[in-house]
Amino acid sequence: MKRMLFGIGLLLSGTTGFAGWGIAATQTVQPGARSTVLACCSPMDLAGLLVFAVIGAAGFVISMGEFRKKD
């Protein structure tokens, strides 16, 4: 149960961090200058997005592994 809560916490923090970083990256360019969110990102922004995506994916894997475990 502890590992499932840990995984859910990682999933939520990764998702929130990814969304927040993406929103912050879009605010650094003029409105309408770029057509996609990833086009607004510099290489450092992409690295930050990648970190949060990995955190979210790890949380998903941990929580689903605990969910499927039969005790």
Buried (B, 14 or more C-beta within 10 A) or exposed (E): EEEBEBBBEBBBBBBEBBEEBBEEBBEEEEEEEEEEEEEBBEEEBEEBBEBBBEBBEBBBEBBEEBEEEEE
